[in-house]
Amino acid sequence: PNNKKSLKINMQDTEKKRIKDKARSTAGTIPITAADLDKKPIRVRKKSKAAPEEIPGDSKYKRHKVSKPESNYKQNSKLKTQNSAQLPWKRKDWQQTESEYSFGARPKNEKIINQRRSASQMFLNRESFGEQGELMLEALGASVKKRSEYDVTQGFHPYPGRFHPDLPKILLKQFPEGSTVFDPFMGGGTVLLEGLLWKHKVLGNDLNPIAKMVTRERCRWISEKNASRVWSALEDVRERVDIRSLAKKSVHRQNLSWLSHFHPPYLFVELLHWIDGIENLYSANERETLGAVFSSLIVKFSKKIFETSENTKQPSFPKGAVGKWMERKTQELLKNQLKLATKIPNTVPSIIWNENILELEGPEENSVNCTITSPPFPGTYDYLKLHELRMKWLDLSSNTMSSSEITNRNYSPGQWKQVFWVFMLKLRRWTAEDGLCYLVFGDWVERNKRVSGLEFTQKYADSIGWKVTGGASVQREMYDSELRKSFGKSGKWEHLLPLIHISDPRDQRGPRMPSSARKQKHFPLYATMIPHCPSPYSIFFTHIS
């Protein structure tokens, strides 16, 4: 009986549910008649905008501009610009961190460590000669004086062997505003930046792609709008890094196994995510600027003690240090680039080449008023070796530097003399008749004997149309016992030499090749420098003509 009773109740519930469903389905339906089928459907009209009020005096035939709706991409980019228009150091609630080492390894003592000075070696002895001797000595000795803080962007990005900023500053103050200044081996661009600050037209060249990147950022001045865009791009990269780090996303990159040997694992992963985010930015300008900031931190987070050292030491930075240093260095660079814009508002932008000096067409003939450079001589840095880590991280090709860089790796001392001769001839063609060329030269060792850069230049300068009018020399300190033995009692000296044009009508044979180069007979090198060159001597006549 209980089963029959429960079955009856279930059937009643089912019937009630069926009736309710039927009522719901027929509640909104309207019966259609035959007359209704002949009617056309009524179209739904869009809400029309109110007509613009007519302006008195406006022609009735004038077509009013219709504003099109902006795309999502433009709306997002505009929103980002509006949100990031207020730069962080200009916000009211922003505070500068007082501690220099708030997110890095703290020093053992509380003394603030200044930036490592460029050309900062102490000298033991000094001497000068000629009309500009005292001025040359002042410029060459600037590196040992107590340095004030770097002006504008001079302190951005380390670069081995660069000039102290006071050296070109002292030399350039004697030239009128608007002169053309050239550095064919510009390195970190110290000469070009000082030339811009003196409101000169500046030209530079270097075979090293790292030199081009550093010089471009040092000599770039920007508006607040462009600075906001760079900062907004930094925030985008930081957000991408955080998301991908939490998701443990992998980053595919060339030379991963080689690069991993130079960094601790946790810093290596952070560097990978940051360079991946920078390279995925849409705008080339922001990509270049943040890439240069990233390049300035590569050695800091590596096991190398400093740029030119082969000794290693495990870095002691905490997790997340890469992001905090990226923020700090970007902020520092943008502030200095904005400051540079206020100092040189109407200056012509710098012209930078990235070519082999022997193939460079370079400036126009007789257009350069002042050249300040330190040409590579035997015994100088091998910049490919020093910057190999950066070039691998930034995916820059090293083939050209490997085969064409003027170092002991590619040229013997005898071959270097021939390359130097061709370079000086080209430089003479580019220099104006009243122009000056300042060479910073050091001594070197050839066949276990010291070669004086001053005596070498004085001996052969007149054979290629130059004359040494004065100079200054300082004796540098040496820490390597083998080098001290090779240089002997005289020691190693560094020289700053001013050169001017000479034209001797008595010598119609053109410049002469140095006897040491003629004896070594490195003629094939000469023949490859100029196409269809029948003999090595014709190169000199070609350049002079």
C-alpha positions in Angstrom: 0.0 0.0 0.0 2.8 2.4 0.8 4.4 1.8 -2.7 1.1 2.5 -4.4 0.6 5.7 -2.4 4.2 7.0 -3.2 3.7 6.2 -6.9 0.5 8.2 -7.0 2.2 11.2 -5.5 5.1 11.2 -8.0 2.6 11.0 -10.9 0.8 14.1 -9.5 4.1 16.0 -9.2 5.0 15.2 -12.8 1.7 16.3 -14.1 1.9 19.6 -12.3 5.4 20.3 -13.6 4.3 19.6 -17.2 1.4 22.1 -16.9 3.7 24.8 -15.5 6.3 24.3 -18.4 3.5 24.6 -21.0 2.2 27.8 -19.4 5.6 29.4 -19.5 6.2 28.5 -23.1 2.9 29.9 -24.3 2.9 33.0 -22.0 4.8 35.3 -24.4 3.4 34.0 -27.8 0.9 36.1 -29.8 -1.3 34.3 -32.3 -0.5 35.3 -35.9 -3.3 35.8 -38.4 -3.2 35.8 -42.3 -3.3 39.6 -42.3 -0.2 39.9 -40.2 1.8 37.8 -42.6 1.4 40.5 -45.4 2.9 43.2 -43.2 6.6 44.2 -43.6 8.8 44.0 -40.5 9.5 47.3 -38.7 13.2 48.2 -38.7 14.9 49.3 -35.5 16.3 52.8 -36.0 19.5 53.9 -34.3 19.4 56.8 -32.0 20.4 59.8 -34.1 22.9 62.4 -32.7 21.7 65.9 -32.2 22.6 68.2 -35.1 25.4 70.7 -34.3 24.3 74.2 -33.7 25.0 76.5 -36.7 27.6 79.1 -36.1 26.7 82.6 -37.5 28.7 83.4 -40.6 29.4 79.7 -41.3 28.7 78.7 -44.9 25.9 76.2 -45.4 28.1 74.3 -47.9 30.9 73.7 -45.4 31.3 70.1 -44.5 31.5 69.4 -40.8 34.2 67.0 -39.7 32.8 63.7 -38.5 34.8 62.2 -35.7 35.5 58.5 -36.1 35.6 56.2 -33.1 39.2 55.5 -32.0 40.5 52.0 -32.2 41.2 50.0 -29.0 44.9 50.1 -29.6 44.9 54.0 -29.7 42.6 54.2 -26.7 44.9 51.9 -24.7 48.0 53.8 -25.7 46.4 57.1 -24.9 45.3 55.8 -21.5 48.8 54.6 -20.8 50.3 58.0 -21.7 47.8 59.8 -19.5 48.4 57.5 -16.6 52.2 57.7 -16.9 52.4 61.4 -17.8 53.4 62.2 -14.3 57.0 61.0 -14.0 57.8 59.2 -10.7 60.2 61.8 -9.4 57.6 64.6 -10.1 54.8 63.0 -8.1 54.0 64.6 -4.8 54.0 61.3 -2.9 57.3 60.2 -4.3 60.3 60.1 -2.0 64.0 59.5 -2.9 65.5 56.6 -1.1 68.4 57.9 1.0 70.4 54.7 1.1 72.7 54.2 -1.8 72.6 50.4 -1.2 68.9 49.9 -0.3 68.6 47.1 -2.8 72.1 45.8 -3.2 75.1 44.5 -1.4 75.9 46.9 1.4 79.6 47.9 1.8 81.5 47.0 5.0 81.9 50.7 5.9 79.3 53.5 5.7 81.3 55.6 3.3 79.6 56.2 0.0 81.6 54.9 -2.9 81.9 57.2 -5.8 81.6 56.0 -9.4 84.8 54.7 -10.8 86.6 57.5 -12.6 87.6 57.1 -16.2 91.3 57.7 -17.1 91.8 57.8 -13.4 95.4 56.5 -13.1 97.8 58.4 -11.0 101.0 59.7 -12.7 104.5 59.7 -11.3 106.2 62.4 -13.5 105.1 65.0 -16.0 106.6 67.3 -18.6 105.4 69.6 -21.4 106.8 71.5 -24.3 105.7 73.9 -27.1 103.1 76.8 -27.2 100.2 74.7 -25.9 102.2 72.6 -23.5 100.7 73.9 -20.3 97.2 73.6 -21.7 97.9 70.0 -22.7 99.3 69.2 -19.3 96.2 70.7 -17.6 94.0 68.5 -19.8 96.0 65.3 -19.4 96.3 65.8 -15.7 92.6 66.3 -15.2 92.1 62.7 -14.3 94.1 63.0 -11.0 92.3 66.0 -9.7 89.4 65.6 -7.3 86.4 65.0 -9.6 83.1 66.7 -9.2 80.0 64.7 -10.1 79.5 63.8 -13.7 77.5 66.3 -15.7 74.3 65.2 -17.3 74.7 61.7 -19.0 78.5 61.4 -18.7 78.2 58.9 -15.9 75.8 56.5 -17.8 77.2 53.1 -18.7 80.7 52.0 -17.9 83.2 51.9 -20.8 86.9 50.9 -20.4 89.6 53.4 -21.4 87.3 56.4 -22.0 88.5 60.0 -21.5 88.0 61.9 -18.4 85.3 64.5 -19.2 87.6 67.4 -18.3 90.1 66.5 -21.0 87.8 67.4 -24.0 86.2 70.1 -22.0 89.5 72.0 -21.6 90.5 71.5 -25.2 87.1 72.5 -26.7 86.8 75.8 -24.8 89.2 77.5 -27.3 86.9 76.8 -30.3 84.0 79.1 -31.3 80.5 77.9 -31.0 79.3 75.9 -34.0 82.6 74.3 -34.8 82.7 70.8 -36.1 84.2 68.3 -33.7 85.1 64.7 -34.7 86.2 61.6 -32.8 86.9 58.7 -35.2 87.4 56.3 -32.3 84.7 57.7 -30.0 84.3 54.8 -27.5 81.7 55.9 -25.0 81.2 59.3 -26.6 82.8 61.5 -24.0 84.2 63.9 -26.7 80.8 64.1 -28.5 78.8 64.9 -25.4 81.3 67.6 -24.3 81.1 69.0 -27.8 77.3 69.2 -27.6 77.5 71.0 -24.3 79.8 73.6 -26.0 77.1 73.8 -28.8 79.3 72.3 -31.5 78.4 70.1 -34.4 79.7 66.6 -33.3 80.6 63.6 -35.4 81.8 60.2 -34.2 82.7 56.7 -35.4 83.5 53.4 -33.8 83.5 49.8 -35.1 82.2 48.5 -31.7 78.3 48.3 -31.7 78.4 48.8 -27.9 80.1 52.1 -28.4 77.4 53.3 -30.8 74.6 52.3 -28.3 76.3 54.0 -25.4 77.1 57.2 -27.3 73.6 57.4 -28.8 72.0 57.4 -25.3 74.6 59.8 -23.8 74.0 62.3 -26.6 70.2 62.0 -26.6 68.0 64.7 -25.1 64.3 64.1 -24.7 61.0 65.8 -23.8 58.9 64.9 -20.8 56.4 63.3 -23.1 59.1 60.9 -24.5 60.4 60.3 -21.0 56.9 59.3 -19.9 56.7 56.8 -22.8 60.0 55.2 -21.7 58.8 55.0 -18.1 55.5 53.5 -19.2 57.4 50.9 -21.3 59.5 50.1 -18.2 56.4 49.4 -16.2 55.0 47.2 -19.0 58.2 45.2 -19.0 58.2 44.9 -15.2 54.5 43.7 -15.3 55.4 41.1 -18.0 58.4 39.9 -16.0 56.3 39.5 -12.8 53.6 37.5 -14.6 56.0 35.2 -16.5 58.2 34.7 -13.4 55.2 33.5 -11.3 54.0 31.3 -14.1 57.6 29.9 -14.5 57.6 30.6 -18.2 60.7 29.5 -20.1 62.7 32.0 -22.2 64.4 30.8 -25.4 67.7 32.6 -26.2 70.9 32.0 -28.0 74.1 31.2 -26.1 72.1 30.2 -22.9 74.7 27.7 -21.7 77.6 30.1 -22.3 75.9 33.0 -20.6 74.8 30.9 -17.5 78.5 30.5 -16.5 78.8 34.3 -15.7 75.8 34.7 -13.4 74.3 33.1 -10.3 71.2 31.0 -11.3 68.6 33.3 -9.6 70.1 36.5 -11.2 70.5 34.7 -14.5 66.7 33.9 -14.6 65.8 37.5 -13.8 68.1 38.9 -16.5 66.6 36.5 -19.0 63.0 37.7 -18.3 64.0 41.3 -18.5 65.8 41.2 -21.8 63.0 39.1 -23.2 60.5 41.8 -22.1 62.6 44.6 -23.5 63.0 42.9 -26.9 59.2 42.4 -27.1 58.5 46.2 -26.8 56.7 47.6 -29.9 58.5 51.0 -30.1 62.2 51.0 -31.2 63.1 54.1 -29.2 62.0 52.6 -25.9 63.6 49.3 -26.8 66.9 51.1 -27.5 66.9 53.1 -24.3 65.9 50.2 -22.0 68.3 47.9 -23.8 71.2 50.4 -23.1 70.1 50.5 -19.4 70.1 46.7 -19.3 73.6 46.6 -20.9 74.9 48.9 -18.2 73.9 46.4 -15.5 75.2 43.1 -17.1 78.7 43.2 -15.5 77.3 44.4 -12.2 75.2 41.2 -11.9 78.0 38.9 -13.2 80.8 37.2 -11.4 83.4 39.6 -12.8 84.8 42.0 -10.2 84.9 44.9 -12.7 85.1 45.5 -16.5 88.8 44.9 -17.2 89.4 42.2 -14.6 89.6 38.5 -15.3 89.2 37.7 -11.6 85.7 36.5 -10.5 83.7 36.8 -7.3 80.1 35.6 -6.5 77.8 38.7 -6.4 75.7 39.2 -3.2 72.5 40.8 -4.6 69.1 39.7 -3.2 66.3 38.3 -5.4 64.5 41.0 -7.4 67.6 43.3 -7.5 67.6 43.4 -11.4 64.2 45.0 -11.5 65.0 47.5 -8.8 68.3 48.5 -10.5 66.6 48.7 -13.9 64.1 51.2 -12.3 66.8 53.2 -10.6 69.1 53.4 -13.7 66.3 54.3 -16.1 65.1 57.0 -13.7 68.7 58.4 -13.5 69.1 58.3 -17.3 65.8 60.0 -18.0 66.5 62.8 -15.5 69.9 63.5 -17.1 68.5 63.4 -20.6 65.8 65.9 -19.6 68.5 68.0 -18.0 70.6 67.8 -21.2 67.6 69.1 -23.2 67.6 72.3 -21.1 71.3 72.9 -21.8 71.3 72.4 -25.6 67.9 73.4 -26.8 68.9 74.4 -30.4 71.9 72.2 -31.0 72.3 70.0 -34.1 72.0 66.2 -33.2 75.1 64.2 -33.3 76.1 62.1 -36.4 77.4 58.6 -35.5 78.9 56.0 -37.8 79.5 52.3 -36.9 82.2 51.4 -39.6 85.7 50.3 -40.0 87.9 53.5 -40.1 89.7 52.2 -43.2 86.4 52.1 -45.1 84.7 55.1 -43.6 83.8 57.8 -46.1 83.2 60.1 -43.1 82.9 63.8 -43.0 83.1 66.2 -45.9 86.6 67.3 -47.0 88.1 70.2 -45.1 85.1 70.4 -42.8 86.5 69.3 -39.4 87.8 72.1 -37.1 88.8 69.9 -34.2 89.6 66.2 -33.8 90.1 64.7 -30.3 90.8 61.0 -30.3 92.9 58.1 -29.0 93.7 55.8 -31.9 94.3 52.2 -30.9 98.0 51.5 -30.6 99.8 48.2 -29.8 99.0 47.1 -26.3 95.6 48.8 -25.9 92.4 47.0 -24.8 90.9 44.2 -26.8 87.4 45.6 -26.8 85.9 42.5 -28.3 87.1 40.5 -25.4 85.9 43.1 -22.9 82.4 43.5 -24.4 81.8 39.9 -25.5 79.4 39.3 -22.6 77.3 42.3 -23.4 77.2 41.4 -27.1 76.0 37.9 -26.4 73.2 39.2 -24.1 72.1 41.8 -26.7 72.5 39.4 -29.7 74.9 41.8 -31.4 77.1 40.4 -34.2 80.9 40.2 -33.4 82.1 39.1 -36.8 83.2 42.6 -38.0 85.1 43.3 -34.8 86.7 39.9 -34.8 88.2 40.4 -38.2 88.7 44.2 -38.4 89.4 45.6 -34.9 92.8 47.3 -34.7 94.4 45.2 -32.0 97.3 42.8 -31.5 94.9 40.0 -32.4 94.6 41.2 -36.0 97.7 43.3 -36.7 101.4 43.1 -35.8 103.2 46.3 -34.8 104.5 46.7 -38.3 101.1 46.3 -39.9 99.6 48.7 -37.3 102.0 51.4 -38.5 100.7 51.1 -42.0 97.1 51.3 -40.8 97.9 54.3 -38.7 99.5 56.0 -41.8 96.4 55.5 -43.9 94.1 56.7 -41.1 96.1 59.9 -40.6 96.1 60.6 -44.3 92.3 60.3 -44.3 92.0 62.5 -41.3 94.1 65.2 -43.0 91.7 65.2 -45.9 88.7 65.7 -43.6 90.4 68.4 -41.5 90.1 72.1 -42.4 93.2 74.1 -43.2 93.1 75.8 -39.8 91.9 72.8 -38.0 93.6 71.0 -35.1 94.0 67.3 -34.3 94.7 66.2 -30.7 96.1 62.7 -30.3 96.2 60.8 -27.0 98.9 58.2 -27.4 100.7 55.8 -25.1 104.0 54.0 -25.2 104.1 50.3 -26.2 106.4 47.3 -26.3 107.7 46.0 -29.6 110.2 43.1 -29.6 110.7 43.4 -25.9 111.7 47.1 -26.2 109.8 50.2 -25.3 108.6 52.4 -28.2 107.8 56.0 -27.3 104.5 57.3 -28.7 105.8 60.8 -28.7 109.1 60.1 -30.6 107.2 57.9 -33.1 104.7 60.7 -33.9 107.4 63.4 -34.1 109.5 61.3 -36.4 106.9 60.5 -39.0 104.2 63.2 -38.7 105.7 65.5 -41.4 105.8 62.6 -43.9 101.9 62.6 -43.9 101.3 66.3 -43.8 101.1 66.9 -40.0 103.3 68.8 -37.6 103.5 68.4 -33.8 103.4 71.9 -32.3 103.7 71.0 -28.6 102.5 68.4 -26.2 102.4 67.0 -22.7 103.5 63.7 -21.2 102.8 62.0 -17.9 104.3 58.8 -16.5 101.7 56.2 -15.6 102.0 53.8 -12.7 102.3 50.1 -13.6 101.3 47.2 -11.4 102.4 44.3 -13.6 105.9 43.2 -12.9 106.4 41.9 -16.5 105.3 45.2 -17.9 107.7 47.1 -15.6 110.5 44.9 -16.8 109.6 45.4 -20.5 109.4 49.2 -20.3 112.6 49.5 -18.3 113.7 52.4 -16.2 112.0 55.0 -18.5 108.6 53.6 -17.5 105.3 53.9 -19.4 104.2 57.4 -20.5 101.0 58.8 -22.0 101.1 61.7 -24.4 98.7 64.4 -25.6 99.9 65.9 -28.8 98.4 68.8 -30.9 98.9 68.5 -34.7 98.4 71.0 -37.4 98.5 70.9 -41.2 101.7 71.6 -43.1 102.3 72.0 -46.8 105.9 71.8 -48.0 106.1 72.8 -51.7 109.7 71.5 -51.8 108.5 67.9 -51.4 106.4 67.0 -54.5 106.8 63.2 -54.0 103.9 63.0 -51.5 104.1 61.3 -48.1 106.7 58.7 -47.5 106.2 55.3 -46.0 108.2 54.8 -42.8 111.4 52.9 -43.3 110.4 50.3 -40.7 107.2 49.5 -42.7 109.2 49.3 -46.0 111.6 46.9 -44.5 108.9 44.6 -43.2 107.2 44.7 -46.7 103.6 44.4 -45.5 102.4 45.4 -49.0 99.4 43.2 -49.3 97.7 45.0 -46.5 98.1 48.3 -48.4 96.8 46.9 -51.6 93.6 45.7 -50.0 92.8 49.1 -48.5 91.9 50.8 -51.8 90.4 48.9 -54.8 92.6 48.4 -57.9 95.6 49.7 -56.1 98.7 48.8 -58.2 101.3 49.5 -55.6 101.4 50.4 -51.9 103.0 53.8 -52.6 100.1 55.0 -54.8 97.8 55.0 -51.7 99.6 58.0 -50.3 99.4 59.9 -53.6 95.7 59.1 -53.9 94.9 60.5 -50.5 97.0 63.6 -51.0 95.5 64.4 -54.4 
